[in-house]
């Protein structure tokens, strides 16, 4: 399979940027840093004719004989699994996982080292970048007009951090967490008909009379409201899972203020 490693931050903006010759920054004008956590594996799809993201091989005590494709993907829906889905999200990912398992390449760093070795042998020691097609050479995106910088960039808040400590402080802030859970489109915000979910996902025990807490009650005041709360919690949990996957939330972060109900069963 034709593969390459690209900058994760540029990929989120629709740009495929490989590393510079010194393997310190991506080749885009934004010059994002090139640490292990900020690079992703892309495989060229022969069917679709475009590059497809391949996630790291899922860790397991016993690796399956054959990886299967996620049912959500088969049904052309977004995967709603809140953790790291153990099923492949594309045919290319399935084939790459099988290749990694069968060749004892359990870590993405091993694939990265192999890719560097292949690109060196194909193009000589003077260059690391693989050859881009004419279409890829002239992709123009906002990222390419960004000022040269190092560090990490938060696409949700539009803020750049110059150090790892500053980045951790930013993604732990209340303002950033609100951006993580903020509805991505105005249409989505208009679909909710009832109150913001309370802390108790059950019907109010005082509905027989008039609940004295009114709109501030932690319980749902109708079956319809309770059903919407559950749907809304599922939606916000998917946003949280995506943020964790993109390293926009610390792995050990469990304080989300008014969104703490997401952690309840």
C-alpha positions in Angstrom: 0.0 0.0 0.0 1.1 3.6 -0.7 1.4 5.3 2.7 2.8 8.5 4.2 2.9 10.3 7.5 1.3 13.8 7.8 0.8 16.6 10.3 -2.4 15.9 12.4 -3.1 19.6 12.8 -3.0 20.3 9.1 -5.1 17.1 8.4 -7.9 18.5 10.5 -8.0 21.6 8.3 -8.0 19.5 5.1 -4.3 19.8 4.3 -1.8 17.0 3.8 1.6 18.2 5.1 4.6 16.0 5.5 7.7 16.8 7.5 10.5 19.1 6.4 13.9 17.6 5.7 15.1 18.0 9.3 12.0 16.2 10.6 11.3 19.0 13.1 8.3 20.8 11.6 5.6 20.1 9.0 6.2 21.4 5.5 3.2 23.8 5.7 3.8 27.5 6.2 2.3 27.1 9.7 5.4 24.9 10.6 3.7 22.8 13.2 6.1 20.8 15.4 6.6 17.2 14.4 6.5 15.1 17.6 5.2 11.6 17.8 1.8 12.7 19.0 1.2 15.1 16.2 1.7 12.9 13.2 -0.8 10.5 11.6 -0.5 7.6 9.2 -2.3 8.0 5.8 -2.9 5.2 3.3 -3.9 5.8 -0.4 -7.3 4.3 -1.2 -7.2 2.6 -4.6 -11.0 2.7 -4.7 -11.7 6.2 -3.6 -8.4 7.7 -5.0 -7.7 9.7 -1.9 -5.7 9.4 1.3 -7.4 7.7 4.3 -6.4 8.1 8.0 -5.3 4.9 9.7 -5.4 4.8 13.5 -2.9 2.9 15.6 -3.3 -0.8 16.0 -5.7 -1.4 18.9 -4.0 -2.9 21.9 -5.3 -6.3 23.1 -4.1 -9.3 25.1 -5.1 -11.6 22.2 -5.1 -10.2 18.7 -8.0 -11.3 16.5 -7.4 -13.6 13.6 -9.2 -11.2 11.3 -10.1 -7.6 12.0 -13.7 -6.6 11.1 -15.1 -3.2 9.9 -17.2 -1.2 12.3 -21.0 -1.7 11.7 -21.5 2.0 11.9 -19.1 2.5 9.0 -20.8 -0.3 7.0 -24.1 1.4 7.5 -22.5 4.7 6.4 -23.0 6.3 9.8 -20.6 7.9 12.3 -19.2 5.6 14.9 -20.8 6.4 18.3 -18.4 4.3 20.4 -17.1 6.6 23.2 -13.7 5.0 23.5 -11.2 3.8 20.9 -13.2 1.6 18.6 -11.6 -1.8 18.1 -13.2 -2.2 14.7 -11.7 -0.8 11.5 -13.2 2.4 10.1 -12.3 1.7 6.5 -11.1 -1.1 4.3 -7.7 0.5 4.1 -7.5 0.6 7.9 -8.5 -3.1 8.1 -5.8 -4.1 5.7 -3.1 -2.0 7.4 -4.0 -3.4 10.8 -3.7 -7.0 9.4 -0.3 -6.1 7.9 0.9 -4.7 11.2 -0.4 -7.7 13.2 1.0 -10.3 10.8 4.4 -8.5 10.7 4.7 -7.9 14.4 4.5 -4.1 13.9 2.5 -3.3 17.1 3.6 0.3 17.5 3.0 3.2 15.1 6.6 4.3 15.6 7.8 1.1 13.9 5.7 2.0 10.9 7.1 5.5 10.9 10.7 4.2 11.0 9.9 1.9 8.1 8.3 4.8 6.1 11.4 6.9 6.7 13.6 4.1 5.5 11.5 3.6 2.4 11.5 7.3 1.5 15.2 7.5 1.9 15.9 4.5 -0.2 13.6 5.7 -3.0 14.8 9.3 -3.1 18.3 9.3 -1.6 19.5 10.7 1.7 19.0 14.3 0.5 15.2 14.2 0.7 12.6 12.8 3.0 9.4 13.9 1.4 7.5 11.5 -0.8 6.4 12.9 -4.2 3.0 14.6 -4.2 0.6 14.4 -7.1 -0.1 17.7 -9.0 -3.5 18.0 -7.3 -1.9 17.7 -3.8 0.8 20.2 -4.6 -1.6 23.0 -5.2 -4.1 22.5 -2.3 -4.5 26.0 -0.8 -6.0 26.1 2.7 -6.0 28.7 5.5 -3.3 26.8 7.3 -0.9 27.7 4.6 -1.2 31.4 5.3 -0.5 31.0 9.0 2.5 32.6 10.5 5.5 30.3 11.2 5.2 29.0 14.7 6.1 26.2 17.0 4.0 24.5 19.8 0.4 23.4 19.7 -2.6 25.0 18.1 -6.2 24.6 19.4 -8.6 24.6 16.4 -11.6 25.0 18.7 -10.4 28.2 20.4 -8.1 29.5 17.7 -5.3 29.8 20.3 -1.6 28.8 20.0 0.5 27.5 22.9 4.2 27.9 22.9 5.0 25.1 25.4 3.6 21.8 26.7 2.8 23.4 30.0 0.9 26.2 28.4 -1.0 23.8 26.2 -2.1 21.7 29.2 -3.2 24.8 31.0 -5.3 25.8 28.0 -7.1 22.5 27.4 -7.8 22.3 31.2 -9.5 25.8 31.3 -13.3 26.1 31.6 -13.4 28.3 28.4 -11.8 25.5 26.4 -14.0 22.8 27.8 -17.1 24.9 26.9 -15.8 25.0 23.3 -15.4 21.2 23.3 -19.1 20.7 24.1 -20.4 23.7 22.1 -22.7 22.6 19.3 -20.8 22.7 16.0 -23.7 24.2 14.0 -26.6 26.5 14.8 -29.1 23.9 13.4 -28.0 21.4 16.0 -28.6 23.8 18.8 -32.1 24.5 17.7 -33.1 20.8 17.8 -33.3 20.7 21.6 -36.7 21.5 22.9 -36.3 21.1 26.6 -34.0 22.3 29.4 -30.3 21.7 29.7 -30.0 18.3 31.4 -29.9 18.1 35.2 -27.8 15.8 37.3 -30.6 13.2 37.8 -31.6 11.2 34.7 -35.0 10.1 36.1 -38.5 11.4 36.3 -39.1 13.9 39.1 -40.7 12.1 42.1 -42.8 15.2 42.8 -44.6 15.4 39.5 -47.9 14.3 41.1 -48.1 17.7 42.8 -46.3 20.9 41.6 -42.5 20.6 41.9 -41.3 23.5 44.0 -38.0 23.6 42.2 -39.5 24.4 38.9 -37.0 24.9 36.1 -34.1 24.4 38.4 -35.1 20.9 39.3 -32.4 18.3 38.7 -35.0 15.7 37.6 -36.8 15.6 34.2 -40.4 16.8 34.3 -41.7 14.6 31.5 -40.9 11.4 29.7 -40.2 13.4 26.6 -37.8 15.7 28.4 -36.0 12.6 29.9 -35.7 11.1 26.4 -34.1 14.2 25.1 -31.7 14.4 28.0 -30.5 11.0 27.2 -30.1 11.8 23.5 -28.3 15.0 24.4 -26.0 13.2 26.8 -25.1 10.7 24.0 -24.3 13.6 21.6 -22.0 15.4 24.2 -20.3 12.1 25.0 -19.4 11.7 21.4 -17.9 15.2 21.4 -15.9 14.4 24.5 -14.6 11.1 22.9 -13.6 13.0 19.8 -11.8 15.6 21.8 -9.9 13.0 23.8 -8.9 11.2 20.6 -7.6 14.5 19.1 -5.7 15.2 22.4 -7.8 18.3 23.0 -8.7 17.0 26.5 -6.2 15.6 29.0 -6.6 11.8 29.4 -7.0 12.1 33.2 -9.4 15.1 33.1 -12.8 14.3 34.7 -13.9 17.8 35.9 -16.3 19.3 33.3 -18.4 21.5 35.5 -22.0 21.6 34.4 -21.2 18.7 32.0 -20.2 16.3 34.7 -23.5 14.4 34.1 -21.7 12.8 31.1 -19.7 10.7 33.5 -22.7 9.2 35.1 -24.2 5.8 34.0 
